[in-house]
Amino acid sequence: MTENHTSEIRNVKLELLRSGPAHNQLLSPLTNYIALCGSDGPVTLQMPFEHRQLLMRLRRLRYPLDKDPATDDQRQSEVRDIGEAIGRVFGQVPALLSELGNAGAENGKLVHLRLAMSAFELGLVPFEAAVAPDGFPGSGSPLFLQMRTPISITREIRRGRPLPVNWIRPPRILFAFAAPAGLYVPAQTHLQALREAIEPWVKIKDENRIEEVKKLLTVLPNATLEQIRALCASTEFTHVHILAHGAPFKYSGDERYGVALCSETSDSVDIVDGERLAIALTSRDSAGNTRFRPTLVTLATCDSGNIESVLTPGGSIAHELNAAGIPWVIASQFPLWMKASAIAAKVLYSGLLNGADPRWVLYELRQRLRTDSPETHDWASIVAYSTVPWNFERQVNLFRDKQTQRKIEVKFDRIDELVGANEDRSDSVGKVLNDAQNKELAALCESVREDLKNWREESHAITSTKDKAQRLGLSAASEKRIGIAYTLAEEQPMAQKAYEACRDFYRDAWEIDPCNHWVITQYLSIIAILNRDDDGPVLKELAHKYGILWNAARQIVEWQIRKSSGDERAYAFSTHAELSLLGSVYGGQTIDPESLEADITYYCKEMLNELCSDAFPIIATQRQFRRYLKDWNTPVWASLAQAALDALGDNY
């Protein structure tokens, strides 16, 4: 994703209201709707469609089996005519023009047009096809394709209370597809798109990689509703992708559209409406509370966003899923070309899993469909129901940070495997690598550095000096791991280069956040590591030069321990233990090695007492002290590192 594809997003909300129930009212130019936008007062507007007339025009937007979409002039003309009519409706709201104009003055920002409406008949109107009227950005061209002021449109249901959204959960995808009664769906193409999307987070192994894929992606062929329900009840899926045909069915005498899944009892088709599908996707416990709920559902299904009938309660499949509490639902309000559905799966999931904002991903998807499937109007068919809480941008940024770190960790797992970092060894000697392994090691290290460089340059997502210091600190920690890997691969010049880069990153992080005790400790650590083979006078000079900083770091950690609790306090004890080990270098001539060993033992035990269930801080601390003992071994701190491991219960 490019820099401005993750930059700040400006929200513009347009509410369309009328009196009466949501259902059982037809479109008419005589009906007055109230439009609310921005801080301006309400505006009365009318829709330029008779209900019967709009239904006939929408039928002309379907793809006839006997016509090539590229030569269907009537359909193409209808897309344009409806788009211009909808554009004139938007033009009736002066506040909308004002809001878009203000947003257009800020280059690189995306405008998120949140269309809130409860009237079912308005759900029939393909607002996504709107052509920008005079005065709007990109006048005369499709409003949600023009590049002058990028605009992404989503629909939302008016609610009495906010819908909870947890965008930060580790991704796990369910791909369910069905082709009953001899139908065909491009399942292999969609599976390939999803497989490519998750590739950066699949552990790199020479064999049996399919088990690692299954940790991120579950595939359900010939899906029935009961199979979907059982899986969603037993497994927490964050994303659900459903590939199936849309099919009409009768409900209270009205025609609606459902998803054509496989039947439990025969080879026939089970046409599932939105309400049944919502129940299957949202697992509940015996008390009626929701246990698992996907954050996002994508429906590669024709007419999954099509309401069709407004006479009785209940909307389209996408509407019903969003109303049932699924925060994001992306569907199609018209028939969807098979080629376009595969493009959509690839663009959506590659962007979302990389941590891009879904509103930018939707904008890019429309552009990709317009360029890669030019003979169709599938770019206008995509409809998204969304829930955007007040802290959504922060959640998206945190998710992108987590995904970046997970991606890097996958590469480090492979690096450690290549150099034998995880193997039992009595010294710091690793494996002798062949040419292919050396090339793979170099490529992985370079890829890690490139990922971190891009992450550090995301200036829009860095909201504080603490964020910036954290990114620099994690870059330094990664360089340290690269240095260890090159040491084990007996590439000392490359290891030295990595350690020096590590030192520089820690120094930059400390200068930005001078009270960050972890950064100070790691900065002192890498200086000691770089000088561990030098003689006594050099170590004495280090104590003279950095002793004050060492004492300052100890005092900051003491303050942190007094005011914190839980994991934060446990990490502070871990840092204090490491500072005690570094006292062998920075404590000066008067320091007592026995007192340092006693301090290390005390802080490690206090860390164990502080933790209740999360073992990761202990694992991370054990790993760090093992490095002092094995990878950076020196008589100066060897006994202290062993004391720490003994106190932590490590039998290494």
C-alpha positions in Angstrom: 0.0 0.0 0.0 1.3 3.5 -0.8 1.7 6.2 1.8 -1.5 8.1 1.0 -3.5 4.8 0.9 -3.2 4.6 4.7 -3.3 8.3 5.5 -5.9 10.0 7.6 -9.5 9.5 6.4 -12.2 12.1 6.6 -15.7 10.9 7.6 -18.7 12.5 5.9 -22.1 11.1 7.1 -25.2 11.5 5.0 -28.4 10.4 6.7 -31.6 9.9 4.7 -34.8 9.7 6.8 -38.5 9.5 6.3 -41.5 8.8 8.6 -43.1 5.4 9.0 -41.8 1.8 9.2 -38.7 0.7 7.2 -40.7 -1.6 5.0 -44.0 -1.4 3.0 -43.3 1.9 1.2 -42.6 2.3 -2.5 -40.3 4.8 -4.1 -42.0 7.8 -5.5 -41.0 11.3 -6.6 -43.8 12.6 -4.3 -42.1 11.2 -1.2 -40.1 13.7 0.9 -36.9 12.5 2.5 -34.9 14.4 5.1 -31.2 14.6 4.4 -28.8 15.4 7.2 -25.1 16.1 6.5 -22.5 17.8 8.5 -23.5 20.7 10.8 -26.0 22.1 8.3 -29.7 21.9 8.9 -32.0 19.3 7.3 -32.7 19.4 3.6 -35.8 17.9 1.9 -35.2 15.9 -1.2 -37.0 13.6 -3.5 -35.9 10.5 -5.4 -36.4 10.8 -9.2 -37.8 7.2 -9.5 -41.2 5.6 -9.5 -40.8 2.2 -7.8 -41.9 0.1 -10.8 -39.7 2.2 -13.1 -36.6 1.7 -11.0 -37.2 -2.1 -10.8 -37.4 -2.2 -14.6 -34.2 -0.2 -15.0 -32.4 -2.4 -12.5 -33.3 -5.4 -14.5 -31.6 -3.9 -17.5 -28.4 -3.9 -15.4 -28.3 -7.7 -15.3 -26.1 -9.5 -17.7 -28.1 -11.3 -20.4 -26.8 -14.8 -21.2 -27.1 -14.2 -25.0 -25.1 -10.9 -25.0 -21.4 -10.0 -24.7 -21.2 -7.4 -21.9 -18.7 -5.4 -23.9 -21.2 -4.9 -26.7 -24.4 -4.4 -24.6 -24.9 -0.8 -25.3 -28.3 -0.6 -23.6 -26.9 -1.8 -20.3 -24.0 0.5 -20.5 -26.3 3.4 -21.3 -28.5 2.5 -18.3 -25.6 2.5 -15.9 -24.8 6.0 -17.0 -28.3 7.3 -16.9 -29.0 5.9 -13.4 -25.7 7.2 -12.2 -26.5 10.8 -13.4 -29.9 10.6 -11.8 -28.4 9.6 -8.4 -25.7 12.3 -8.8 -28.5 14.9 -9.1 -29.9 13.5 -5.8 -26.5 14.1 -4.1 -26.5 17.5 -5.6 -29.6 18.5 -3.7 -27.6 18.4 -0.4 -25.5 21.6 -0.3 -23.7 20.4 2.9 -22.4 17.3 1.1 -20.9 19.5 -1.6 -19.3 21.7 1.1 -17.9 18.7 3.0 -16.4 17.1 -0.1 -15.0 20.4 -1.2 -13.2 20.9 2.1 -11.9 17.4 2.0 -10.6 17.9 -1.5 -8.4 20.7 -0.4 -6.4 18.2 1.7 -4.3 16.3 -0.8 -3.9 12.5 -0.2 -6.9 12.2 2.1 -9.7 9.7 1.4 -13.3 10.8 2.1 -15.4 8.1 3.6 -19.1 8.8 2.7 -21.2 7.0 5.3 -24.7 6.6 3.9 -27.1 5.9 6.8 -30.6 5.0 5.9 -33.3 2.7 7.3 -36.0 2.8 4.6 -35.8 -0.4 2.6 -36.9 1.2 -0.7 -33.7 3.4 -0.5 -31.7 0.2 -0.3 -32.8 -0.5 -3.9 -31.1 2.6 -5.2 -27.6 1.9 -6.5 -25.9 4.9 -4.9 -22.5 3.4 -5.7 -23.1 4.1 -9.4 -23.5 7.9 -8.9 -22.0 10.2 -11.5 -20.6 13.4 -9.9 -22.9 16.4 -10.6 -21.6 19.9 -11.4 -19.5 21.3 -8.5 -18.6 17.9 -7.1 -15.1 16.4 -7.4 -14.6 14.9 -10.9 -17.8 16.3 -12.3 -19.2 14.2 -15.1 -17.3 11.0 -14.1 -18.4 8.2 -11.6 -18.1 9.8 -8.2 -16.5 6.8 -6.5 -14.0 6.2 -9.3 -12.6 9.7 -9.8 -9.1 10.4 -8.4 -9.3 14.1 -7.8 -10.8 13.5 -4.3 -10.8 9.8 -3.5 -14.2 8.9 -2.0 -15.3 5.5 -0.6 -18.9 4.9 0.1 -20.4 2.5 2.6 -23.9 1.9 3.9 -24.9 1.6 7.5 -27.9 0.8 9.6 -29.1 3.4 12.1 -28.7 1.8 15.6 -29.7 2.7 19.1 -26.3 1.9 20.5 -22.9 1.4 18.9 -21.9 -2.0 17.6 -18.7 -3.3 19.2 -15.8 -3.8 16.7 -12.5 -5.6 17.4 -10.4 -5.1 14.3 -7.1 -6.2 16.0 -7.8 -9.9 16.5 -5.3 -12.3 14.8 -6.8 -13.2 11.4 -8.3 -16.5 10.7 -10.4 -17.0 7.5 -13.2 -19.4 6.7 -13.6 -20.0 3.0 -17.0 -21.7 2.3 -18.1 -22.5 -1.2 -21.0 -24.4 -2.7 -22.0 -25.5 -6.2 -25.1 -27.8 -5.7 -27.2 -29.3 -8.4 -24.5 -29.2 -11.1 -23.7 -25.5 -10.7 -20.2 -24.2 -11.1 -18.2 -21.7 -9.0 -14.6 -20.6 -9.5 -13.5 -22.1 -6.2 -9.9 -22.8 -7.2 -9.4 -19.2 -8.3 -10.7 -17.8 -5.1 -8.7 -20.3 -3.0 -5.6 -19.2 -4.9 -6.4 -15.6 -4.1 -6.8 -16.3 -0.4 -3.7 -18.5 -0.3 -1.6 -15.7 -1.8 -3.1 -13.2 0.6 -2.1 -15.2 3.7 1.4 -16.3 2.3 3.5 -13.7 4.2 2.1 -15.1 7.6 2.5 -18.8 6.8 5.6 -20.3 8.5 8.3 -21.2 6.0 9.1 -24.9 6.0 10.6 -27.3 3.6 7.8 -29.8 4.0 4.3 -30.2 5.7 3.5 -26.6 5.1 -0.2 -27.4 4.7 -0.6 -27.6 8.5 0.7 -24.0 8.8 -1.8 -22.9 6.1 -4.7 -24.5 8.0 -3.9 -22.4 11.1 -4.9 -19.3 9.0 -7.3 -20.6 6.4 -10.1 -23.2 6.8 -11.7 -24.4 3.5 -15.2 -25.8 3.5 -16.2 -27.3 0.1 -19.8 -28.2 -0.7 -20.8 -26.1 2.2 -24.1 -26.6 4.0 -25.6 -24.1 6.4 -25.2 -26.6 9.3 -21.5 -27.1 8.5 -21.0 -23.4 8.5 -22.8 -23.1 11.8 -20.8 -25.9 13.4 -17.5 -24.5 12.3 -18.4 -20.9 13.5 -19.5 -22.3 16.8 -16.3 -24.2 17.5 -13.7 -21.8 15.9 -13.2 -18.1 16.2 -13.1 -16.8 12.6 -12.3 -13.1 12.0 -13.1 -13.2 8.2 -15.6 -15.4 6.4 -15.6 -15.6 2.6 -18.6 -17.3 0.9 -18.6 -18.2 -2.7 -21.9 -19.4 -4.1 -24.6 -18.6 -6.6 -27.4 -16.2 -5.6 -30.9 -17.6 -6.1 -34.5 -16.1 -5.8 -37.0 -17.5 -3.4 -40.5 -16.7 -2.2 -41.1 -15.2 1.3 -44.7 -14.3 2.2 -45.5 -14.1 -1.4 -42.6 -11.7 -2.2 -39.5 -12.6 -4.2 -36.1 -12.2 -2.5 -32.6 -13.4 -3.0 -30.7 -15.9 -1.0 -27.4 -17.9 -1.1 -27.5 -21.3 -2.9 -25.8 -23.7 -0.5 -25.8 -27.4 -0.5 -28.7 -29.3 1.2 -28.0 -31.5 4.3 -30.4 -34.2 3.1 -30.0 -34.4 -0.7 -28.2 -33.1 -3.7 -30.7 -30.3 -4.1 -30.2 -26.6 -3.4 -30.8 -25.0 0.0 -31.5 -21.3 -0.6 -30.5 -19.6 2.6 -31.8 -16.1 3.4 -29.8 -13.5 5.3 -31.5 -14.2 8.7 -30.6 -17.9 8.6 -27.0 -17.2 7.5 -26.6 -14.6 10.2 -27.6 -17.1 12.9 -25.1 -19.6 11.5 -22.3 -17.1 11.5 -22.8 -15.7 15.0 -22.3 -18.4 17.6 -24.1 -18.0 20.9 -23.7 -19.8 24.2 -26.5 -21.3 26.4 -27.1 -17.9 28.0 -27.8 -16.3 24.6 -24.5 -14.3 24.5 -22.5 -14.1 21.3 -19.3 -16.2 21.7 -17.8 -15.8 18.2 -18.6 -13.2 15.6 -16.6 -12.5 12.4 -15.4 -9.0 12.0 -15.9 -9.0 8.2 -17.9 -11.2 5.8 -17.4 -11.1 2.0 -20.2 -12.6 -0.2 -19.0 -13.6 -3.7 -22.7 -14.1 -4.5 -24.9 -12.5 -7.1 -27.6 -10.3 -5.7 -26.3 -10.6 -2.1 -26.9 -6.9 -1.7 -30.2 -6.8 -3.6 -33.3 -6.1 -1.5 -35.8 -6.7 -4.4 -38.9 -6.6 -2.2 -39.8 -3.8 0.3 -43.3 -5.1 1.2 -42.3 -7.2 4.3 -39.6 -6.7 7.0 -36.1 -7.9 6.2 -33.6 -6.6 3.7 -30.9 -8.1 1.5 -28.5 -10.7 2.8 -25.8 -8.1 3.4 -28.3 -5.9 5.3 -29.4 -8.8 7.5 -25.9 -9.8 8.4 -25.0 -6.2 9.3 -28.2 -5.9 11.3 -27.3 -9.1 13.2 -24.1 -7.5 14.5 -21.5 -8.4 11.9 -19.6 -5.1 11.6 -18.5 -5.2 8.0 -20.2 -7.0 5.1 -19.1 -6.7 1.5 -21.5 -8.0 -1.2 -22.9 -7.4 -4.7 -26.2 -5.7 -5.4 -26.3 -7.0 -9.0 -25.1 -10.2 -10.7 -21.4 -10.4 -10.3 -19.1 -11.6 -13.2 -17.0 -14.6 -12.2 -13.8 -12.9 -13.2 -14.8 -9.8 -11.1 -15.5 -12.0 -8.1 -11.9 -13.4 -8.2 -10.4 -9.9 -8.6 -12.5 -8.8 -5.6 -11.2 -11.7 -3.4 -7.6 -11.0 -4.3 -7.8 -7.2 -3.8 -9.9 -7.3 -0.6 -7.9 -10.0 1.3 -4.4 -9.0 0.2 -5.2 -5.4 1.3 -7.0 -6.2 4.5 -4.5 -8.7 5.8 -1.6 -6.3 5.1 -3.4 -3.9 7.5 -4.8 -1.4 5.0 -7.9 0.5 6.0 -11.0 -1.3 4.5 -12.3 2.0 3.1 -9.1 2.5 1.1 -9.3 -1.2 0.0 -12.9 -0.6 -1.3 -11.8 2.4 -3.3 -9.0 0.5 -4.8 -11.3 -2.4 -5.5 -13.7 -0.3 -7.6 -10.8 1.1 -9.6 -9.3 -2.4 -10.2 -12.7 -3.7 -11.4 -13.1 -0.8 -13.7 -9.6 -1.3 -15.2 -9.4 -5.2 -15.2 -13.1 -5.9 -16.0 -13.9 -2.9 -18.3 -16.8 -4.6 -20.1 -18.8 -4.9 -16.9 -20.2 -2.5 -14.3 -19.1 -4.7 -11.4 -17.3 -1.6 -9.9 -20.8 -0.2 -9.2 -22.2 -3.5 -8.0 -19.9 -3.7 -4.9 -21.9 -2.7 -1.8 -20.4 -2.5 1.7 -22.3 -2.3 5.0 -19.9 -0.9 7.6 -19.6 -0.1 11.3 -17.0 2.6 12.1 -16.4 3.2 15.8 -14.8 6.4 17.1 -11.4 4.7 17.4 -11.5 2.7 14.2 -8.4 4.4 12.6 -6.4 3.6 15.8 -7.6 -0.1 15.6 -6.6 -0.3 11.9 -3.1 1.1 12.7 -2.6 -1.3 15.6 -3.7 -4.2 13.4 -1.2 -3.1 10.7 1.6 -3.0 13.3 0.7 -6.5 14.6 0.6 -7.9 11.1 4.0 -6.3 10.2 5.5 -7.8 13.4 3.9 -11.2 12.6 5.2 -11.1 9.1 8.7 -10.3 10.3 8.5 -13.1 13.0 7.7 -15.7 10.3 11.0 -14.7 8.5 13.0 -14.8 11.7 11.6 -18.3 12.4 13.1 -19.4 9.1 16.3 -17.5 9.7 16.7 -19.3 13.1 16.0 -22.6 11.4 18.6 -22.0 8.7 21.4 -21.1 11.1 20.5 -23.6 13.9 19.6 -21.0 16.5 17.0 -23.2 18.0 19.1 -26.4 18.1 20.8 -27.6 21.3 24.4 -26.4 21.2 27.2 -26.1 23.7 28.7 -23.0 22.2 27.8 -20.3 19.7 28.8 -22.3 16.6 25.9 -22.7 14.2 25.5 -24.7 11.0 27.7 -24.5 7.9 25.4 -23.2 5.2 25.6 -24.1 1.5 25.3 -21.5 -1.2 21.5 -21.8 -1.5 21.0 -21.4 2.2 23.4 -18.4 2.3 21.4 -16.7 -0.5 18.1 -17.4 1.3 19.5 -16.0 4.6 20.6 -12.8 2.8 17.3 -12.4 1.1 15.3 -13.0 4.3 17.5 -10.4 6.2 17.1 -7.9 3.5 13.3 -8.5 3.4 13.1 -7.9 7.2 15.0 -4.7 6.8 12.7 -3.5 4.0 9.6 -4.3 6.0 10.9 -2.4 9.0 12.0 0.5 6.8 8.5 0.8 5.3 7.0 0.5 8.8 9.2 3.3 10.2 8.2 5.6 7.4 4.5 5.4 8.1 4.5 8.9 9.5 0.7 9.1 9.5 0.4 6.2 11.9 2.9 7.5 14.4 0.8 9.4 16.9 3.5 10.0 19.6 7.2 9.9 20.4 6.5 6.6 22.2 5.2 5.1 18.9 8.3 6.3 17.0 10.7 5.1 19.7 8.9 1.7 19.7 9.4 1.3 16.0 13.1 2.2 16.2 13.5 -0.1 19.2 11.9 -3.0 17.3 14.1 -2.3 14.3 17.1 -2.4 16.6 16.0 -5.7 18.2 15.6 -7.2 14.6 19.1 -6.0 13.7 20.4 -7.8 16.9 18.7 -11.0 15.8 20.2 -10.6 12.3 23.6 -10.1 13.9 23.2 -13.4 15.9 22.2 -15.2 12.8 25.2 -14.0 10.8 27.4 -14.9 13.8 26.1 -18.5 13.8 26.6 -18.6 10.0 30.2 -17.5 10.6 29.7 -14.3 8.6 31.4 -11.9 11.1 31.6 -8.8 8.9 27.8 -9.0 8.3 27.2 -9.7 12.0 29.3 -6.6 13.0 27.4 -4.4 10.5 24.1 -5.6 12.0 25.2 -5.0 15.6 26.3 -1.5 14.7 23.0 -0.8 13.0 21.3 -2.1 16.2 23.3 0.3 18.3 22.4 3.3 16.1 18.7 2.4 16.2 18.6 2.1 20.0 20.5 5.4 20.3 17.9 7.2 18.0 15.1 5.6 20.0 16.6 6.8 23.3 17.0 10.3 22.0 13.3 10.4 21.0 12.0 8.9 24.2 14.7 9.6 26.9 12.8 8.0 29.8 12.1 4.7 28.1 14.0 2.3 30.4 13.8 -0.6 28.0 15.4 1.4 25.2 18.2 2.7 27.5 18.9 -0.9 28.7 19.1 -2.3 25.2 21.3 0.6 24.1 23.7 -0.1 27.0 23.5 -3.8 26.2 24.6 -3.5 22.6 27.5 -1.3 23.5 28.7 -3.9 26.0 28.2 -6.6 23.4 30.2 -4.8 20.8 33.1 -4.4 23.3 32.8 -7.7 25.1 36.1 -9.1 23.7 38.1 -6.0 24.7 40.5 -5.8 27.6 40.1 -4.2 31.1 40.9 -0.6 30.2 38.2 -0.5 27.6 35.6 -1.8 30.0 36.8 0.7 32.6 36.3 3.4 30.0 32.7 2.2 29.3 31.9 2.4 33.0 33.2 5.9 33.2 31.4 7.1 30.0 28.0 5.3 30.5 27.8 4.7 34.3 25.6 7.7 34.9 23.2 6.5 32.2 23.1 3.0 33.7 22.3 4.4 37.2 19.6 6.6 35.6 18.0 3.6 33.9 17.9 1.8 37.2 16.1 4.7 38.8 13.6 4.9 36.0 12.8 1.2 36.3 12.3 1.6 40.1 9.7 4.3 39.4 8.0 2.1 36.8 7.8 -0.9 39.3 6.2 1.3 41.9 3.4 2.7 39.7 2.6 -0.3 37.4 1.1 -3.8 37.7 0.6 -6.9 35.7 2.6 -7.5 32.6 4.0 -4.0 32.6 5.4 -4.5 36.1 6.8 -7.9 35.1 8.6 -6.4 32.2 10.1 -3.8 34.5 11.5 -6.5 36.8 12.9 -8.2 33.7 14.6 -4.9 32.7 16.0 -4.5 36.2 17.5 -8.0 36.1 19.2 -7.2 32.8 20.5 -3.9 34.2 22.0 -5.8 37.1 23.8 -8.0 34.7 25.1 -5.0 32.8 26.4 -3.7 36.2 29.3 -6.0 35.6 30.3 -3.5 32.8 28.9 -0.2 33.9 29.0 -0.5 37.7 32.6 0.5 38.1 35.3 -1.0 40.3 33.3 -0.7 43.5 30.5 -3.0 42.3 30.2 -6.3 44.1 29.5 -9.2 41.7 27.8 -11.2 44.5 25.3 -8.3 45.1 24.6 -8.2 41.3 23.9 -11.9 41.4 21.6 -11.5 44.4 19.7 -8.6 42.6 19.3 -10.7 39.5 17.8 -13.6 41.4 15.5 -11.3 43.3 14.1 -9.5 40.2 13.6 -12.7 38.3 11.7 -14.2 41.1 9.6 -11.1 41.5 8.8 -11.3 37.8 7.6 -14.8 38.2 5.4 -13.8 41.2 3.8 -10.9 39.2 2.6 -13.1 36.3 -0.6 -15.1 36.5 -1.1 -16.8 33.2 0.9 -15.1 30.4 4.2 -17.0 29.9 5.5 -14.8 27.1 7.4 -12.2 29.3 9.2 -15.2 30.9 10.0 -16.8 27.6 11.3 -13.5 26.2 13.5 -12.9 29.3 14.9 -16.4 29.3 15.7 -16.0 25.6 17.6 -12.7 26.3 19.7 -14.2 29.1 20.4 -17.3 27.0 21.9 -14.9 24.4 24.2 -13.5 27.0 25.3 -17.0 28.0 25.7 -18.5 24.5 25.7 -15.9 21.7 27.5 -13.1 23.6 29.4 -15.2 26.0 32.2 -13.5 28.0 33.5 -14.3 31.5 32.5 -10.8 32.6 28.8 -11.7 32.8 28.6 -15.5 32.3 27.8 -16.4 35.9 25.2 -13.6 36.2 23.4 -14.8 33.1 23.4 -18.4 34.5 22.0 -17.1 37.8 19.1 -15.4 35.9 18.3 -18.6 34.0 18.4 -20.6 37.3 16.0 -18.2 39.0 13.6 -18.3 36.0 13.6 -22.1 36.1 15.3 -22.5 32.7 17.1 -25.8 32.3 19.0 -24.8 29.2 
